[in-house]
């Protein structure tokens, strides 16, 4: 995974819900398992990836067509489990794209009880999301086209709406980001639940602080908060972008205690060392 140029993958990748029906060969499946085994997270939370076949386990999702193959993850319900999962699974998603395998994050539009049975969930475990895996069809289904249009899947908020210098009162323009420009660009391009883009970043000296803008309807899910998973994706993108930019970024949880807008909460930080 270390040889992959992630910035190109982040720019190129899109969610795939319509697949071409071509099965994944055993050789490619082995490569995907290697990718899954290589995934990590800065919280040090263990998790288990499993590859599932829809026909074998009776799985279904109304938004997926053309593949029977899925990957799912389970882990203990401990502090920061959502961020850890988002961080680790995004590594898999990008690595899969690097060999032509499409994915999409699914948190709700699936037969969750069937997937949870296939994952053998224990009482203290949770399976927040799954993804189909397969080869992208030449054309999207009408359902997928409508879904992408509905959430504005290809749109992203302006740079200065997401990134700030010292306080939330000082928006950062892209040309002002200097050596942080690439990692912050990677954060901006991240996928998120219904494209809410909940991440905000405040740069104070060498510290890069991540915050979540909490949306309605995400807090009370028994399977986990999808927006916190989105924050894990953002943290992953920053780390990958920083490495590609030649920056050493040290993960930490160190709330700077600055004033925050309504419904905004501190998540984690990176220190550029």
C-alpha positions as CSV (number, residue, x, y, z in Angstrom):
1,X,0.0,0.0,0.0
2,X,2.9,2.4,0.6
3,X,3.7,2.6,-3.1
4,X,0.3,3.9,-4.0
5,X,-0.1,7.6,-4.9
6,X,-3.2,8.3,-2.9
7,X,-3.7,11.9,-4.0
8,X,-4.4,10.7,-7.6
9,X,-6.8,8.0,-6.3
10,X,-8.6,10.5,-4.0
11,X,-9.1,12.9,-7.0
12,X,-10.2,10.1,-9.4
13,X,-12.4,7.8,-7.2
14,X,-16.2,8.0,-7.1
15,X,-18.7,5.8,-5.3
16,X,-19.9,2.8,-7.4
17,X,-23.4,1.3,-6.9
18,X,-23.8,-0.2,-10.4
19,X,-21.4,-3.0,-11.2
20,X,-20.8,-5.0,-14.5
21,X,-21.7,-8.5,-13.1
22,X,-18.2,-9.8,-13.7
23,X,-17.0,-11.8,-10.7
24,X,-13.8,-11.0,-8.9
25,X,-11.0,-13.6,-9.6
26,X,-9.4,-15.5,-6.7
27,X,-6.1,-13.6,-7.5
28,X,-7.7,-10.2,-7.1
29,X,-9.6,-11.3,-4.1
30,X,-6.4,-12.3,-2.4
31,X,-5.0,-8.9,-3.2
32,X,-8.0,-7.3,-1.6
33,X,-7.5,-9.4,1.5
34,X,-3.9,-8.2,1.7
35,X,-5.2,-4.6,1.5
36,X,-7.7,-5.3,4.3
37,X,-5.0,-6.9,6.5
38,X,-2.8,-3.8,6.0
39,X,-5.4,-1.3,7.2
40,X,-4.6,0.6,10.4
41,X,-6.0,3.4,12.5
42,X,-4.3,6.0,14.8
43,X,-6.5,5.0,17.7
44,X,-5.1,1.5,17.8
45,X,-8.6,0.0,17.9
46,X,-8.7,-3.6,16.6
47,X,-11.2,-4.5,13.9
48,X,-12.1,-7.4,11.7
49,X,-12.7,-7.2,8.0
50,X,-14.7,-9.9,6.3
51,X,-15.5,-10.6,2.7
52,X,-19.1,-11.8,2.2
53,X,-21.0,-13.3,-0.7
54,X,-24.6,-12.2,-1.0
55,X,-25.9,-15.5,-2.3
56,X,-24.2,-17.5,0.4
57,X,-25.4,-15.3,3.3
58,X,-28.8,-14.0,1.9
59,X,-27.6,-10.4,1.7
60,X,-29.2,-7.5,-0.2
61,X,-29.1,-3.8,-0.7
62,X,-31.7,-2.0,-2.8
63,X,-29.2,0.5,-4.1
64,X,-26.6,-2.0,-5.4
65,X,-26.8,-3.9,-8.7
66,X,-24.3,-6.2,-10.5
67,X,-22.3,-7.7,-7.7
68,X,-22.7,-10.3,-5.0
69,X,-19.4,-9.4,-3.2
70,X,-19.2,-7.2,-0.1
71,X,-16.7,-6.3,2.5
72,X,-17.8,-5.5,6.1
73,X,-16.1,-4.5,9.3
74,X,-16.8,-5.2,12.9
75,X,-15.2,-3.9,16.1
76,X,-15.9,-3.2,19.7
77,X,-18.1,-0.3,20.7
78,X,-15.4,1.7,22.4
79,X,-14.6,5.5,22.4
80,X,-13.7,6.7,18.9
81,X,-14.7,3.4,17.2
82,X,-16.4,5.3,14.3
83,X,-13.4,7.5,13.5
84,X,-11.1,4.4,13.7
85,X,-13.3,2.5,11.3
86,X,-13.6,5.4,8.8
87,X,-9.8,5.8,8.8
88,X,-9.0,2.1,8.3
89,X,-11.7,1.3,5.8
90,X,-10.9,4.4,3.6
91,X,-7.4,2.9,3.2
92,X,-9.1,-0.2,1.8
93,X,-11.4,1.8,-0.4
94,X,-8.6,3.7,-2.1
95,X,-6.3,0.6,-2.4
96,X,-9.2,-1.3,-4.1
97,X,-9.7,1.6,-6.5
98,X,-6.0,1.4,-7.4
99,X,-6.6,-2.1,-9.0
100,X,-9.9,-1.2,-10.6
101,X,-12.3,-2.4,-7.9
102,X,-15.2,-0.1,-7.1
103,X,-16.8,0.5,-3.7
104,X,-19.4,2.6,-1.9
105,X,-20.0,3.2,1.8
106,X,-23.4,1.8,2.9
107,X,-24.6,2.5,6.4
108,X,-28.4,2.2,6.1
109,X,-29.6,1.1,2.7
110,X,-29.1,-2.6,3.3
111,X,-30.6,-5.6,5.1
112,X,-28.7,-4.9,8.3
113,X,-29.9,-8.0,10.3
114,X,-28.7,-10.3,7.5
115,X,-25.3,-8.6,7.3
116,X,-24.9,-8.6,11.1
117,X,-25.7,-12.3,11.2
118,X,-23.1,-13.0,8.5
119,X,-20.5,-11.0,10.6
120,X,-21.3,-13.1,13.8
121,X,-21.6,-9.9,15.9
122,X,-21.1,-10.4,19.6
123,X,-23.2,-8.3,22.0
124,X,-20.4,-5.7,22.5
125,X,-19.6,-5.5,18.8
126,X,-20.9,-3.2,16.1
127,X,-20.9,-3.3,12.3
128,X,-21.4,0.4,11.3
129,X,-21.1,0.0,7.5
130,X,-20.4,-2.3,4.6
131,X,-19.3,-1.8,0.9
132,X,-20.0,-3.8,-2.2
133,X,-16.9,-4.6,-4.2
134,X,-16.6,-5.3,-8.0
135,X,-16.0,-3.8,-11.4
136,X,-17.8,-0.6,-12.3
137,X,-20.4,-0.9,-15.0
138,X,-20.0,1.3,-18.1
139,X,-23.2,3.1,-17.3
140,X,-24.8,4.0,-13.9
141,X,-28.3,2.7,-13.2
142,X,-31.1,5.3,-13.2
143,X,-31.4,4.8,-9.5
144,X,-27.7,5.6,-8.9
145,X,-27.9,8.6,-11.2
146,X,-30.8,10.0,-9.3
147,X,-29.1,9.3,-5.9
148,X,-25.9,11.1,-7.0
149,X,-27.8,14.1,-8.3
150,X,-29.9,14.3,-5.2
151,X,-27.0,14.7,-2.8
152,X,-24.8,16.7,-5.3
153,X,-22.2,13.9,-5.0
154,X,-19.6,15.7,-7.2
155,X,-19.8,19.1,-5.4
156,X,-17.6,20.1,-2.5
157,X,-17.7,23.1,-0.2
158,X,-15.3,26.0,-0.9
159,X,-11.9,25.7,0.6
160,X,-12.4,28.7,2.9
161,X,-15.7,27.3,4.2
162,X,-13.8,24.2,5.6
163,X,-10.4,25.5,6.7
164,X,-9.4,28.2,9.1
165,X,-6.3,29.9,10.6
166,X,-6.1,30.3,14.5
167,X,-9.9,30.7,15.0
168,X,-13.2,30.0,13.2
169,X,-13.3,33.7,12.5
170,X,-10.4,33.6,10.0
171,X,-11.2,31.5,6.9
172,X,-8.2,30.2,5.0
173,X,-7.8,30.7,1.3
174,X,-6.3,27.8,-0.6
175,X,-3.2,29.9,-1.7
176,X,-2.6,30.6,2.0
177,X,-2.3,26.9,3.0
178,X,1.3,26.7,1.9
179,X,2.8,23.3,2.8
180,X,-0.6,22.1,4.1
181,X,-2.2,22.7,0.7
182,X,-2.1,19.1,-0.5
183,X,-3.3,17.4,2.7
184,X,-6.1,19.9,3.1
185,X,-7.1,19.4,-0.6
186,X,-7.3,15.7,0.1
187,X,-9.6,16.4,3.1
188,X,-11.9,18.6,1.0
189,X,-12.3,15.8,-1.5
190,X,-13.4,13.1,1.0
191,X,-16.7,11.2,0.6
192,X,-19.3,11.7,3.3
193,X,-22.8,10.5,4.2
194,X,-25.3,12.3,1.9
195,X,-22.3,14.6,1.0
196,X,-22.7,16.7,4.2
197,X,-18.9,17.2,4.4
198,X,-19.0,17.6,8.2
199,X,-15.3,18.3,8.7
200,X,-13.8,21.7,9.7
201,X,-10.1,22.3,10.3
202,X,-8.4,25.0,12.3
203,X,-4.6,25.4,11.9
204,X,-2.8,26.9,14.9
205,X,1.0,27.1,14.4
206,X,2.1,23.5,13.7
207,X,-1.2,22.0,15.0
208,X,-4.0,21.0,12.6
209,X,-7.3,20.6,14.6
210,X,-10.3,18.7,13.2
211,X,-13.9,19.4,14.2
212,X,-17.2,17.9,13.3
213,X,-20.3,20.0,12.4
214,X,-23.0,17.7,13.8
215,X,-26.0,17.1,11.5
216,X,-29.5,16.0,12.6
217,X,-30.4,12.3,12.4
218,X,-26.9,10.9,12.9
219,X,-26.4,10.9,16.6
220,X,-28.8,8.1,17.7
221,X,-27.9,5.2,15.4
222,X,-27.2,2.0,17.2
223,X,-24.7,1.1,14.5
224,X,-22.7,4.2,15.0
225,X,-22.6,7.8,13.9
226,X,-21.9,8.0,10.2
227,X,-20.6,11.5,10.4
228,X,-17.9,10.4,12.9
229,X,-17.0,7.8,10.3
230,X,-16.7,10.6,7.8
231,X,-14.3,12.3,10.2
232,X,-12.1,9.2,10.2
233,X,-12.1,9.4,6.4
234,X,-11.0,13.1,6.7
235,X,-8.2,12.2,9.1
236,X,-7.0,9.4,6.8
237,X,-7.0,11.7,3.8
238,X,-5.0,14.3,5.7
239,X,-2.4,11.7,6.9
240,X,-2.0,10.3,3.3
241,X,-1.7,13.8,1.8
242,X,0.8,14.9,4.5
243,X,3.0,11.9,3.8
244,X,2.9,12.5,0.1
245,X,3.8,16.1,0.7
246,X,6.9,15.0,2.7
247,X,5.4,16.2,6.0
248,X,5.8,14.3,9.3
249,X,2.4,14.4,11.0
250,X,1.9,13.2,14.6
251,X,-1.6,12.2,15.5
252,X,-2.9,13.4,18.9
253,X,-6.1,14.3,20.8
254,X,-5.4,17.8,22.2
255,X,-8.4,20.2,22.1
256,X,-7.0,23.7,21.9
257,X,-10.1,25.1,23.6
258,X,-10.9,27.8,21.1
259,X,-14.5,29.1,20.6
260,X,-16.5,26.9,18.2
261,X,-19.7,27.6,16.2
262,X,-23.0,26.0,17.2
263,X,-23.2,22.2,16.8
264,X,-19.4,22.0,16.3
265,X,-17.2,19.6,18.3
266,X,-13.5,18.9,18.5
267,X,-12.4,15.4,17.2
268,X,-8.6,15.1,16.9
269,X,-5.4,16.8,15.7
270,X,-2.2,16.4,13.8
271,X,1.0,18.1,14.7
272,X,3.4,18.8,11.9
273,X,6.9,17.9,13.3
